């Protein structure tokens, strides 16, 4: 076969491989992995339970009502809507929780960029967590699942 016939295909393959290397390199530097959960305050946990279960038709993911937490599955997503009983968590605000590769590392990086944290890294059962605010004052939690650190 003549080389000029294969040249366009080799160019396409080379570009594809280079693009995938670039994507891989970008993904390796990305410290935010996925949305982990959504937190919402509830001033009446049982009334909220009826709304989310009966009205919206969501299944209970976990029920720690005695500790002030009740979570609902949303389809097949791992991320859940977690209700926080505002009588047990008076400072509860709507928040999004992001899973990250390393809370302490990301905390150091973002703090160095002047990002305000409302809660410095603290231990949880599954690893570490921290909370920050975006410029609009929205709460963004970060968590990792490496209990070994």
N, C-alpha and C positions, 0 to 999 in steps of 0.2 A: 504494500500500500504506500501511497505517497504521503509524505509528512504533512503537506499543506492541508490534507483532509482531516488529520488528527489534531492539528494545531488549535483550532477553535475549541475542541473538546478538552484538550489539555489546559487551555487558558481558563475555561469554565471551572474545571476541577481545581486548579490552583487558586482561583479566586474564592471558590467555596471553602476550600481548606483554610485559606488565610482568614476569611470571614469567621469561620468557626473558632479558629485560634483566638481571634480578637474577642469574640463573644465569651469564650471560656476565660480569657484573661479578665474581662470585665466582671464576670460572675464571681471569680475568685476574690476580687477586691470588694464585692458588695457584701456588707456586714448585715443587712436586713434581709431575712430569709422569707418571711411570709406574715400575713395577718394571723395572729394567734387567737384573739377573742375580742369581743366588744363588751364593755361594762356599762350598765345603765343603773341609776339609782331607782329605788322603788320604796315609796313611803308606806305601802301596804303589800307585803310580799304575797299573801294569799290572793288578794284581788288581782295582782299582777300575774300570778300563776294561772288563774282562770282565764285571763285575757290571752296570754301567750299560748296556753294549751288548748283551750276551748274555742276561742275566737280565731286565733291565727293557725291553730292546728299543729303547733310545734311540739315535738316530743322532748321530754325531760332528758337532759344529758347527764346531769348530776343534781342531787338535792342535799345541800348542807344548810337547810333552813335554820337549824338551831345555831349555826355560825353566821347566819345572815347572807348566805349565798345560794342562788338557785340558777341553774344553767339550762338553756334550751338549745337543741340541735337545729341547724338550719340546713335542710336537705342532706346531702352527703358530705358537706364541708366539715373539716375538722374544727374550724373556728366556730365558736358558740356565742350566743348572747347570754351574758352572765348578769343577773340582777343582784344588786347589792342593797340589802335592807338599810334604808337611811336611818332607822332607829339605832342600828348597831354600827353603822358607818356614817356618822353625821356629815362628814366632809365629802361623801360620795358625789362624784360628778360623772357625766358621760365621758368615756375614755375608750381609746382603741389600744389594744395590746399587740405589739409586734414581736415576733420571734426573731432573735438576732443570734449570730454565731458566738459572741462573747460580750456580755453586758459590761464588764469592767473595761475591756479594751475600747468599746464604742463610747462608753462614758468619758474616758480619757480623751478620745479624739474629739467628741462633740463639745466637751467642756473647754478644750483648747481653742475651739472656734467661737466660744462665747455663748453657747446654747445654755439657757437657764434650766436647771434641774430642780424639780420640786421635792424629789426624794432621791438621795444618793443611793448607789448600789447597796442592796440588802439581800440577805439569804432568804430563800424560800425552799419548800420541800424538794423542788425539782432542779434547783440551780440558783440563779441570781435574778434580781429584778431592779428596775429604777424607773423614775418617772420624770418627764420633761414637759415643757409647754412649747407649742408652736407660736408664731407671732400673734395669732388671734386669741391665744389663751387656752386653746384646746389641749387636753391632757393626752399625752402619748406615753404609754408604758412600754418598756422593753424588757424582754425576758429571754433567758437561755435555758436550755434543758440539760446542762452538764452539772450534775450534782457532785462531780468529782473535784471541781475547782475550789 
